[in-house]
Amino acid sequence: QVQLVESGGDLAQAGGSLRLSCVASGMTNTAFSVAAMAWYRQAPSNQREWVAQISFKGTTNYADFVKGRFTISRDNAKNTVYLQMNNLKPEDTAKYYCTIFSGVYSGTWGQGTLVTVSS
């Protein structure tokens, strides 16, 4: 069974940085390397929103509200996708989730990792 486990969430000050990781278990490196991955987030009382995505080729796309501040990347040898978050803002406070959105494992979600940004 494929599982995604996020980590790296923490309390940070505005202007600070955090790096989130998402490790996929139960799938081969080959399967992971052809999977498109994405990060979403959900703040209290808000709907889950798309943050960034990366294709199997490494093509990246970002939501306007994180463009220039966040960077998504992947390490296929480690079955891991990352989200480097710089210049954090209080409005970035949310639970961050990773997901697979292509291939046979599409629709798999992790349990999330909490990011809190203080002003």
C-alpha positions in Angstrom: 0.0 0.0 0.0 1.4 3.4 -1.0 1.7 5.9 1.8 2.9 9.5 1.9 4.4 10.9 5.0 5.0 14.6 5.4 7.4 16.1 7.9 9.2 19.4 8.6 6.3 21.5 9.8 7.2 23.7 12.7 6.7 27.1 14.3 8.6 29.8 12.4 8.8 33.5 12.6 7.6 35.7 9.8 10.5 36.1 7.3 11.9 32.7 8.2 12.2 29.5 6.3 11.1 25.9 6.6 11.7 22.8 4.4 8.9 20.3 4.2 9.5 16.7 3.1 7.2 14.1 1.8 8.3 10.5 1.5 6.5 7.9 -0.5 6.6 4.4 0.7 5.2 1.2 -0.9 6.2 2.3 -4.4 9.3 1.7 -6.4 11.7 4.4 -7.3 10.7 3.9 -10.9 7.0 4.4 -10.1 7.8 7.5 -8.0 9.9 8.9 -10.8 7.0 9.0 -13.2 4.5 10.4 -10.7 3.5 14.0 -10.7 3.5 15.3 -7.2 1.9 18.4 -5.5 1.6 20.2 -2.3 -1.6 21.6 -0.9 -2.4 23.4 2.3 -5.4 24.0 4.5 -5.8 26.7 7.0 -8.4 26.5 9.8 -11.9 27.2 8.5 -10.5 27.3 4.9 -10.7 25.0 2.0 -7.7 23.0 0.9 -5.8 24.9 -1.7 -3.2 24.0 -4.2 0.3 25.4 -3.5 2.8 23.9 -6.0 3.3 20.9 -8.3 6.2 19.1 -10.0 5.9 16.8 -13.0 8.0 13.7 -13.6 10.2 15.8 -15.8 10.8 18.3 -13.1 8.5 21.0 -14.5 7.2 23.2 -11.7 4.2 25.4 -11.2 3.2 27.6 -8.2 0.2 29.3 -6.9 0.6 33.1 -7.2 0.6 33.6 -3.4 3.8 31.5 -3.0 5.6 32.3 -6.3 9.1 33.6 -5.7 9.1 32.4 -2.1 8.5 28.6 -2.2 10.4 26.0 -4.3 9.2 22.5 -5.0 11.7 19.8 -5.8 12.1 16.0 -5.9 14.7 13.3 -5.3 13.5 10.2 -7.1 16.3 8.1 -5.6 14.7 8.8 -2.2 11.1 8.8 -3.2 10.9 12.2 -1.7 9.4 15.6 -2.7 10.3 18.8 -0.9 8.9 22.2 -0.4 11.4 24.9 0.5 9.5 27.8 2.0 11.3 31.1 2.4 10.1 34.5 3.5 7.3 33.0 5.4 4.2 35.0 6.2 1.6 34.6 8.9 -0.9 33.8 6.2 1.2 30.7 5.3 0.0 29.1 8.5 -1.7 25.9 7.6 -1.5 22.2 7.5 0.5 21.2 4.4 -0.3 18.0 2.5 1.4 16.2 -0.4 -0.4 14.2 -3.0 0.2 12.1 -6.1 -1.9 13.4 -8.9 -0.9 11.1 -11.8 -0.7 7.5 -12.6 -2.0 4.5 -10.8 -1.5 6.0 -7.3 -3.3 9.3 -8.2 -5.3 10.5 -5.3 -3.0 9.3 -2.6 -2.7 11.9 0.2 -0.5 12.2 3.3 -1.6 13.1 6.7 -0.2 16.5 6.6 2.4 18.5 8.6 1.5 21.7 10.5 3.2 25.0 9.7 2.7 27.9 12.0 4.1 31.3 11.2 4.2 34.0 13.9 4.3 37.7 13.2 
